[in-house]
Structure formats: structure tokens, C-alpha cells
Amino acid sequence: MNNPSENPREPGSAASPVGDAAASRREARRRLLKGGLAAAPVALTITSRPVLGAIECHGPTGFQSANVSRLVGQAADPACGTRKRPADWVAAGVTWPAGYTRAMLFGTAFPGTTLYAALTLEQVLAGPTTGTANDKLIAQLVVAALLNTASTTVPSATQVRAVWTGYLGNNFRPGSEAIWSASKIIKYLQYTMGIAVTFP
């Protein structure tokens, strides 16, 4: 520790017990940080993720960094509310939220759309017979997500409509993210319904 390059001093100064003690303390701190203490924040992060995961519900801008282990596969959780999937909403006897009916046109619920505009919400949930596989699935998912907004915290009705419009225009981009592919849109909508998803 008395190497001038490791413990520089002013020219002409002599080594002092105070300077050597400070250098020893710095070296001890370095050894401690290189050892077990450096791993502590990582261990805390790992142990806290499941707790956070159980109470988080993410909108589109938080989806990529979301902890997707959060109660996936379940119809409800304390933070996100009750979430139904397309098949749940189209089932006979299920009560729909106020403001929406089975006979409402898709074009009324999603103003400005031409694709599926003349179909009812119930017909879209049951599965359109035209369009690409992505068109059909995303239409089903946005209707279910829109109905879910009556009892869930995210996404909002505005966000659901933006997802559909963005998908049609191939320009859905939450926040400053890159444009989302159809696959990512599908994963996000499924995630909001408690369906387990994985990132590529």
C-alpha cells in the first residue's frame, strides 16, 4: 500500500499513520464489495420479484419490462381485477358490462374501423370467418379486453382502441418503443387476461 502509484501524496510529504489507516480502510471496503456484499442487491431483487409480480398490472408501456409470472392463467387477481377471455364473454348467460351489448356493432365499439365493422361484438368474439389469422385473433382479443375494462385496472378502453387502430395501421407504438408486431400485440392482450406469455 506504500506504492506511490497506489497512494499518491504531494511531493515532499512523508507517509503518516493517518494516511495509511485511511488507505487500509479503502482497501477493506474494496475487498468487502468484491466479496459477499456485492451479491446482496441481486439476491434482494430476486427475492422481491414474486412479491411485486403478485401485485403489478401493466399497461402497454410497461409490458416489455413486466414480471409476467404475475398470477398468469388465473381469471382474477387483487390488482388487475376480473379478466375474461373471448370464450368467457361469448358464453351463454354471461352478463356484459353496462354500455355494451352482444348486438352492438364492432364498428360502434371501435369507431373508424372498416374491418369487421358490420359484425356484432358477439360475432367477433365467436370468431370472424374472414381476414387473416392475426386479424381474427386480435379482433377477438380487443373485444374481450374492451369488455374487461369495466372491471380491470389496465388497459383502459382508450388503450384497447389504440391497439386495434395501431394494429390495422401497422403502427402501434406505446410510448417511445418500436412498432409492435402482431405477435407482440397478441401476447400483450393475452397477458392482460391472465394468459401465460413468454418473451422471444
Secondary structure, 3 states (H helix, E strand, C coil): CCCCCCCCCCCCCCCCHHHHHHHHHHHHHHHHHHCHHHHHHHHHHHHHHHHHHCCCCCCHHHHCCCCCCCCCCCCEECCCEECCCHHHHHCCCCCCCCCCCCCCEHHHHCCCCCCCCCCEHHHHHHCCCCCCHHHHHHHHHHHHHHHHCCCECCCCHHHHHHHHHHHHHCCCCCCCCCCCCHHHHHHHHHHHCCCCCCCC
